[in-house]
Amino acid sequence: MAGERISNKLKNIWSNPLLLLGFRLVVGIVFIYASIDKISDPLGFSDNIDNYHATPVYLNNLIALIVPWMELIVGLCLIFGKFIQGASLLSAVLMIVFIVLIGQALFRGIDLHCGCFKTATDVSVTSLRSEMIRRILEDIVLLGMSLIITMNALKKEEIPLK
């Protein structure tokens, strides 16, 4: 009985419209902010992608041209409440990709500037490994927000997941 009440309270909290709006705004703003420097300097972003040693070199330029625009569009959709299901699902997928990419570089001992928000290296960062761990933790929080938005958007529209 008590466990059921706690479960219902958590469901009410996670489906609170103000909380969902806050999550949409946070994730949307982060995605838009992350896209700006990459859109203005795709070559620098391509160099950052190459530092991960995770994709073939010939794909880096293509990825550098597509991903920042995806981030911008996803961010705008989340902020303005358009195509929430697709935008939130895409934001969650992108967060998973970012976590895996930074995680594999960290695991392999590659110290790098992630290129998450700026294409140029931040000289004030003295420990790239701790910066990478911090980025992974931030991405996990953003992933959680994206998943909550997605689950609520899918539930609201009652779209079957076939």
C-alpha positions in Angstrom: 0.0 0.0 0.0 2.7 2.5 1.0 4.9 1.5 -2.0 1.9 2.1 -4.3 1.4 5.6 -2.9 5.1 6.4 -3.4 4.9 5.1 -6.9 1.8 7.2 -7.7 3.5 10.3 -6.2 6.6 9.7 -8.3 4.4 9.3 -11.4 2.7 12.6 -10.6 6.0 14.4 -10.1 7.5 13.1 -13.3 4.4 14.0 -15.3 4.1 17.5 -13.8 3.6 20.0 -16.7 5.8 22.6 -15.1 8.6 20.1 -14.5 8.3 18.9 -18.1 8.4 22.4 -19.4 11.5 23.1 -17.3 13.2 20.0 -18.7 12.3 20.9 -22.3 13.7 24.4 -21.8 16.9 23.1 -20.2 17.6 20.4 -22.8 16.5 22.8 -25.6 18.8 25.6 -24.5 21.8 23.2 -24.0 21.3 21.8 -27.5 21.0 25.2 -29.1 24.0 26.5 -27.2 26.0 23.4 -28.1 25.2 23.8 -31.8 26.2 27.5 -32.3 30.0 27.2 -32.3 29.9 23.9 -34.3 27.7 25.4 -37.0 30.0 28.5 -37.3 33.2 26.3 -37.4 32.5 22.9 -38.9 36.1 22.3 -39.7 37.1 22.8 -36.1 34.3 20.5 -35.0 35.4 17.9 -37.6 38.9 18.0 -36.0 37.3 17.4 -32.6 35.4 14.4 -33.9 38.7 13.0 -35.3 40.3 13.2 -31.8 37.9 10.5 -30.6 39.3 7.9 -33.0 35.9 6.4 -33.2 34.8 7.1 -36.8 36.5 6.8 -40.1 38.1 10.1 -41.2 36.0 10.3 -44.3 32.8 10.5 -42.2 34.0 13.3 -39.8 33.2 16.2 -42.2 29.8 14.8 -42.9 29.1 14.3 -39.2 30.4 17.8 -38.4 27.9 19.3 -41.0 24.9 17.3 -39.8 25.0 16.9 -36.0 25.1 20.6 -35.1 22.1 21.3 -37.3 20.3 18.4 -35.7 21.1 19.8 -32.2 19.8 23.2 -33.2 16.5 21.8 -34.7 16.0 19.5 -31.7 16.6 22.4 -29.3 14.2 24.7 -31.1 11.5 22.0 -31.2 11.8 21.3 -27.5 11.7 25.0 -26.6 8.7 25.8 -28.8 6.8 22.6 -28.1 6.8 21.3 -31.7 7.3 17.6 -32.6 8.0 16.8 -28.9 8.0 13.1 -29.4 10.6 13.1 -32.1 12.7 15.9 -30.7 12.9 14.4 -27.2 13.6 10.9 -28.6 16.3 12.3 -30.9 17.8 14.2 -27.9 17.9 11.0 -25.9 19.6 9.1 -28.7 22.1 11.9 -29.2 22.9 12.0 -25.5 23.5 8.2 -25.5 25.9 8.6 -28.5 27.7 11.5 -26.7 28.1 9.4 -23.5 29.4 6.4 -25.4 31.8 8.5 -27.4 33.3 10.3 -24.5 33.2 7.1 -22.4 35.1 5.1 -25.0 37.8 7.8 -25.3 38.1 7.9 -21.5 38.3 4.1 -21.3 41.0 4.0 -24.0 43.0 6.7 -22.2 42.5 9.4 -24.8 42.6 12.8 -23.1 40.7 15.2 -25.3 38.7 18.4 -25.4 35.2 17.0 -26.1 34.1 19.7 -28.5 30.7 19.7 -26.8 30.2 23.4 -26.7 33.3 25.0 -28.2 35.4 23.8 -31.1 38.5 25.5 -29.7 40.3 24.0 -26.7 39.6 25.8 -23.4 43.1 26.6 -21.9 41.6 27.0 -18.4 40.9 23.3 -18.2 43.9 21.7 -16.6 42.6 18.1 -16.3 41.0 16.8 -19.5 40.1 13.5 -17.9 38.2 15.1 -15.1 36.5 17.4 -17.7 35.5 14.3 -19.7 34.0 12.7 -16.6 32.1 15.9 -15.8 30.7 15.9 -19.3 29.6 12.3 -19.0 27.8 13.1 -15.8 26.1 16.2 -17.3 25.1 14.1 -20.3 23.6 11.5 -18.0 21.5 14.1 -16.3 20.4 15.5 -19.7 19.6 12.0 -20.9 17.4 11.5 -17.9 15.5 14.7 -18.6 15.2 13.7 -22.3 13.8 10.2 -21.4 11.3 11.7 -19.0 10.1 14.1 -21.7 9.9 11.3 -24.2 8.0 8.9 -22.0 5.5 11.6 -21.1 5.1 12.6 -24.8 4.6 9.0 -25.9 2.1 8.4 -23.1 0.2 11.6 -23.8 -0.3 10.7 -27.5 -0.7 7.0 -26.7 1.4 5.9 -29.7 2.1 2.2 -29.7 5.8 1.3 -29.7 5.7 -1.3 -32.5 
